[in-house]
Amino acid sequence: MSRFGLFGEITTIEGKRDELVTILLEAAEAMNTLEECELYIVSVKEEVPDGIWITEVWQNAEAHQSSLSLDAIKNLIEKGRPLIKGMNTMNTFSPLGGKGL
């Protein structure tokens, strides 16, 4: 199986990080219902008050793309978009295995 990974850094509008984190954690909860989503982690670094990092692992790239068309996910994206100042990095990778996979 060829897994699909995505790692991204989001910069929020000043003071809106916690609000966006809440929305992203709602998305993480929604991912619990998708077997194709193997990992969805939301992280912050206290020294970067407007930064959020997302790490995702999917069974394949198509599964990730399909998730974006789900009503619950589309609603969360719409809710979170106004809080985002920029997407600093979006990297894809091929997870090979290890603890948690």
Residue, then its C-alpha position, 0 to 999 in steps of 0.5 A: m500500500s502506498r500511503f499519502g502524507l501531508f505536513g503543513e504550516i498555517t499562520t493565523i490572523e493575530g490572536k486567532r490561533d486558538e479559535l482555528v485550533t478548535i476548528l481543526l480539532e473538530a476536523a480531527e474528530a470527523m477524521n475518526t469516522l474515516e478508516e482511510c485517515e490513519l493519522y491527523i495531528v494538530s500541533v502548536k509551538e508556544e514560541v510561534p503564537d500564530g502558527i499551527w502545524i498539521t500532520e496527516v497520513w492517508q491510505n492514499a492521495e485519493a482518500h485525502q482528496s475525497s475527504l475534502s468533499l464531505d459536508a462536515i469537512k467543507n463546513l469546517i473549512e469554510k468556518g476556518r478560512p477567515l482565520i488563516k493569514g497564510m499557508n507557509t508550507m504544504n509538503t507531501f510525503s510517502p509514509l513507509g511505516g513505524k509506530g502508529l502506522 
